[in-house]
Amino acid sequence: MHTINLILTLLLGVTFYTSTSQTFYSDFEDGTLQGWANTDGSTSLLTVEEANYKYLQKTADGSNTPEGVMSIVNMQPDAWSGNYFYEIQGTEALRTVDDIILKNPNNFDLHLRYSFTGANGYTVVTTNPVIVPANSDWDFYNLSYYPDFENNALSNLTVLTDTGTLPWEEVMQNIHDLFEAVETFQIFHSENIAGVGEQITGILQIESIASYELLSVDEAIKPSFKVFPNPMGEFVQISSENTIERIVIYNSQGLGVYENRLNSFDGKVQVQNLTAGIYLVEVTFKNGVVASKKLVKK
């Protein structure tokens, strides 16, 4: 996974690091919990497991304790707590959690949510969860959310803090202050909007969590493309509203395993000979712009 993250940094023009060397990234390849814990800070029933790669596992025992709820938190200053704002060409930008790789070995769907608590006591939680199907294998998930400070609006975020009769503009300023000094980032399973995970017997497995930092405004307006299906089986369809000139697929070691030149808006790639694992597809458009996406081969 380290290699694929290096490829992503080089090809996508993003980084996991800030000027303070804060990572905003967890992959557990060092065999440690990397700051993740139960909601009370304890680490019982949290382990790092290995199956050709390392991943975090939380075993919730269903008891009326922090070990019994499907929640993990990170309060580590050099990881997921701190200032979520950064500057991009003189403009303030807010980082979000962009990718999480999950597996669900339970016989029930996981309704995963994020919550953030700031030094000012404010807490926000994602309004809609990402749903990880029961008994599903490793896959990439993205839970979109964003506070729009320009227009004083929230996208897929709910404020859990009692705001009383405060004007909405002041509430939004407090949310801004929250993300300037995040103290706790929580990932949890709950079918309903809540401040903590459900008390349940089950397992939460996470291979990696990543937040990307754009290096330029141009990165946000690159031509995009779609891939289907993902995870891929015998083939993958790649399409875009822009003319695709070249497709390259890299394996997790950074080696090119497929290359084809097109002059079309779409292409079908046969991948039945690829082994199961994680890949990166790089698309070069006719105007020279390069974009990439991660792929999973079943």
N, C-alpha and C positions, 0 to 999 in steps of 0.2 A: 504493500500500500504506500510505502514511502516513495517508491519510484513513480507511481501514478500521480501522487500529489505534486512531485517535482515537475512532471510533464504538464499537469494542469497549470501550475504557476507560469511555466514558460510559454505555453500555447494560448492560455486564456487571458494573460495579462493581469492576473490577480495574484494576491498574496495573502497568507494567513497571518502576517506579522504587522505590527505597528512600530512607530518610532520608539516605543518603550519596550520592544521585544515581547509584547504580550501575544500569546499564540492564538487564542480564540479557535482552538483546534484540539481534538482528542482522537487518538487512534489506538492507544493501549499497547502499542508494539514494544514498549519498554517493560511490559509486564506489571506496571503499577496502575492504580485506579485513577491517577492523574487528577486528584482533587475531588473526585466524585464520591458521594457519601449518602447515607440516609438523611432524612429531614432533620434529625437531631445532631448530625455531624458524625455519628458512629458509622462504622464500615462493616458491621456484621451482616452476613448473607450477601455481601458484594464480593465478587471474585473476578479475576481476569482469566478467561478460559482460552484454550489454544486448539485450533483445527487447521493447520497450515498457515494460519494468521491468528492474531489475538483479538479478543473482543470482551467487552464488559458484560457481566451477567448479574442481575439483581433477582434474587429468589424471594418473592414476597410470601410470607407464611400465613397471611390472613389474620394474624393476631391484632389486637388493639394496641399496637406499638408502631414506632417508625419502621421496624422490620416487616410489619404486616401490610403496609400500604405500597402500592405500585408507584413509587416516587424515588427519584434520585436528584440530588442538588449538587451544585458546584459553587463554592465560595472562595476559590483559590485566586489570589490577586494576580498571578502571572498567567492565568488561564481564562476564566469566563467571568470574572468580576472586574469592575473598573469602568472606564469611559468607553462607551460604544460609538462615540462620534469620532470621525477622522476627517481630514481635509483632502479634497480632490480638486486640484487646480483652482484653489481659492474659494471653493464652495464646500460648505459643511455637509457631510454625508453620514448617514446612520447605518451601521452594519446590522445585519440580521443573521439568523441561523439559516444558512442556505441549503445544506445537504446533511442528511442523516441516513446511515445505512443500518437497517433493522432486519431482524428475523423474529417471527412470532411462532414459537412452538406450542402455544396454548390452544385449547379447543374453543376459544372465544376471540372475537376481534379485539384488537387494542385500539383505543381511542386516545392517541397521544397528543398532549398539549404542552406548550411552553408557558412558563411564568417568569417574570422578572420583578425583583424587589430592589428598590433603591435605598440609598443612605437616608433619604428623606421620608422613608416609611411607605411610600407609594408602591402598590403592586398592580401589574397588569398581567392578563392571561389571554392566550389565544382563544377567540370566541368559538371557532370551529376547529375540530381536531383533524389530524391526519389519521386515517383509518388503515391499520395494518391487518390484513385478513388472517383469520385463524389458520394455523398450521401452514403458514407461508414461509418460503425460503428467503435468503438474503436479498434485499432490494434497496434501491435508492428512493428516498422520499424527500419531498420539499413541502414545507408548511409556510405558505405565504402570509405575511402580516406586515403592517407598516403604519406608523403614526405620521400623518401629513401635517407638519407644523405650519406650513404656509397657509393652509386652508382650515386649520383647527379641526381636523377630522381624524378618525381612527379607522383603519382597515383591518378587520379580523382581530381586533383587540378589545378587551373589556376591562374596565377599571374595577378592581376589587375593593379598593380603599373607599371608605365612606367620605364622599366629597361634600356632603352637607348641602349648603346653599351657595357654594362657591360658583362664580361665573365660569362658564365653560373655557374661556380664554385662560383663566388662572389654572384650571385643571390641566389644560394642555401644557402650560408652562411647567407645572409640577411633574408631568410625564417626561418633559424634556430634561428636567433636573434628575429624574429617576435614571434615565439612560446615560447621563453624564457620570453617574456614580452607582452602577449596578453592584449590589452586594451579593445577591443570590440569583442564580439561574437554575430553574427547576424543569425537569422533564418528567411527565407523569401521565398515567392512564386514568381517564375519567370520562364517562359518557356525558356528564353534565359539566357546565362551567363551575369550577371549584378552585380552591386555593391549594389543594393537596390531592394526591392520588387516592383511588378507591382502596378500601380495605378488602383484600382479595388474595386468594392463593394462586400464584402464577409466576411466570418468568418473563423478565425484560432483558432482551439481548441487543446490544448496540456495538457495531463494528467501528464506526467512526462518526464524528460530528464536526462539521466545518462551517466557518464563516469566511467568505471571500471579500477581499478589499479591492475595489477597482483602482487601477492606477491612473486612469484618465477618463474624462467624460465620454470620449469616443467609444470606450468599451461598452457603455450602456446603450449605444445606438447601432451596434453592429448588425448586419443581416443575420437572421436566425434560420434555423432549419428544424425539422421534426424527424424523429426516428420512431419506427413502429415495426414489430413489437419490441418492448424493452421491459423485462428480459427477452432476449432474442433466442429463437430456436434454430431452424434451418436457414432462415434468411432474415434480413432486416431491410425495411424500406426507408429511404432517406429522401425527404422532399423539402422544398423551400419556395418562397415567392421570388427568390433571386436565382440567377443562373449559376449552377454548380459546375465548377471546372474540374475539381479533383477531390477524390475521397481517399483517405488513408486511415487504416485502423491499426492502433498500437496495442500490444499486450502489456501486462503489468510490469515487465522488465524494460519497457520503452522501445521494444523492437517492432518494426513495421511488419504486420502479418498479412496485410491486404492493401493494394493500391489500384486505383482505376481512374482514368481521366474521362470526364463527361463534358457535355456542352448542353446540359438539360436542366430542367427544374426538379427532376427526381431520378432516382436510380434504385435498383434492387440488388442487394449484395447477398450472395450465397455464403453462409457462415457455418455450414454443417461440419466442416473440418476443424473448426476452432474448438479447443477444449473449454470446459466450464471455467468461468472466472470473470474477472473485471477487465474491461477494455476501454480505450479512448478512441472515438472516431473524430477525425479532423477533416473539416470541409473547407476547401478553398473556393471562394466565389470568383466570378469572372472579373470583378473589379479589384481582385487581389487581397480582399479582406479574408481573414482566417477565423473560423469559429469551431468550437469543440464541444462534445458532449460525452458523458460516461455511459457505457453500455455494460450490461450483465449478460453473460452467456449461461444458459441453464445446462 
